Amino acid sequence: MRHSIFILLALGLAEVGQGQTPPGVTIKEDKNLDKNCFYRGKYSEEERMRMYPFSISDTVKLVSFRYHKKNCPVRENTIITDSLLEEVILTKSQLNQFTDVLYNNITKNRGNPNADHIGSVAQCNEPRNAVLYVDKTGKLKAYVLICFHCSRFVKHPEKAEWNWDYCDQKFEMIRQFFVSAGIKYGTDLMIKEFPGE
């Protein structure tokens, strides 16, 4: 009896080794195991610029500001411009680079579109940076508040179809893009305390 059980077990393991599931055995796949970013140049520059919120904006800005609890200079449809420390209007070339990071870097198994973060998340949220999407009349149409130290962001309007895939390394790619564009405040992860806050 023991001999026959051993033979059945060995046959079952052999079938698993060949990529087949033995009868009565269920292998549960966790689609969230692989969250690494993979580059797939699926969307052209023109296609990316037709995606929300680039499709509704005439100007895209990267900004920095001091963090003050419940007193963010960017909220709803308003920007308190004299509270901004740095402001960079993205050129066409920079927009191409930025949208390439956002839309052509994906997970091997696409992530949860309802997630509120890119990659791992800390409990804190102290945004000092933002991406602002402004229309041709100067009205703020959409924005993303970013805390690079906490790996968190808040997007507005939240219910819009942002179409970002949430792979682990994307937050760092966005941080590096801010740095390359000349935004210093809030992007240096070595700085733990910010004067004036």
Long-range contacts (C-beta under 8 A, 24 or more apart in sequence): 31-109, 32-109, 32-111, 32-112, 34-107, 34-108, 34-109, 35-107, 35-111, 35-119, 35-166, 35-167, 35-168, 36-107, 36-108, 36-167, 36-168, 36-169, 37-105, 37-106, 37-107, 37-167, 37-168, 37-169, 37-170, 37-173, 38-105, 38-106, 38-107, 38-108, 38-167, 39-104, 39-105, 40-104, 40-105, 40-106, 41-100, 41-104, 42-103, 42-104, 43-99, 43-103, 43-104, 45-96, 45-99, 45-100, 48-96, 48-99, 48-100, 48-102, 48-103, 48-104, 49-95, 49-99, 51-99, 51-103, 51-163, 52-142, 52-160, 52-161, 52-162, 52-163, 53-133, 53-141, 53-142, 53-160, 53-162, 54-95, 54-99, 54-133, 56-133, 56-135, 56-141, 56-142, 57-133, 57-134, 57-135, 57-141, 57-142, 58-134, 58-135, 58-136, 59-89, 59-90, 59-133, 59-134, 60-89, 60-90, 60-95, 60-98, 60-131, 60-132, 60-133, 60-134, 61-87, 61-88, 61-89, 61-90, 61-131, 61-132, 61-134, 62-86, 62-87, 62-88, 62-90, 62-129, 62-130, 62-131, 62-132, 62-178, 62-181, 62-183, 63-87, 63-88, 63-129, 63-130, 63-132, 63-183, 64-128, 64-129, 64-130, 64-183, 64-184, 64-185, 64-186, 64-187, 65-128, 65-129, 65-130, 65-185, 66-128, 66-185, 66-194, 66-196, 66-197, 67-126, 67-127, 67-128, 67-147, 67-186, 67-194, 67-197, 68-197, 72-127, 72-145, 74-130, 74-132, 74-140, 74-143, 74-145, 76-156, 77-139, 77-140, 77-141, 78-140, 79-132, 79-140, 85-185, 86-182, 86-183, 86-184, 86-185, 88-181, 88-182, 88-183, 90-181, 94-181, 97-177, 98-177, 101-170, 101-173, 101-174, 101-177, 102-164, 102-170, 102-174, 103-163, 103-164, 103-165, 105-165, 105-167, 105-169, 105-170, 105-173, 106-165, 106-167, 107-165, 107-166, 107-167, 110-165, 111-165, 111-166, 111-167, 112-166, 113-163, 115-166, 116-152, 116-153, 116-154, 117-151, 117-152, 117-153, 117-166, 117-171, 118-151, 118-153, 118-164, 118-166, 118-167, 118-168, 118-170, 118-171, 118-174, 119-151, 119-166, 119-167, 119-168, 119-169, 119-170, 119-171, 119-172, 120-151, 120-168, 121-150, 121-151, 121-152, 122-149, 122-150, 122-151, 122-152, 123-150, 124-149, 124-150, 124-152, 125-150, 125-152, 125-154, 126-150, 127-152, 127-153, 127-154, 127-186, 128-185, 128-186, 128-194, 129-178, 129-183, 129-185, 129-186, 129-187, 146-174, 146-186, 147-186, 148-175, 148-178, 148-186, 148-187, 148-189, 149-186, 149-189, 149-192
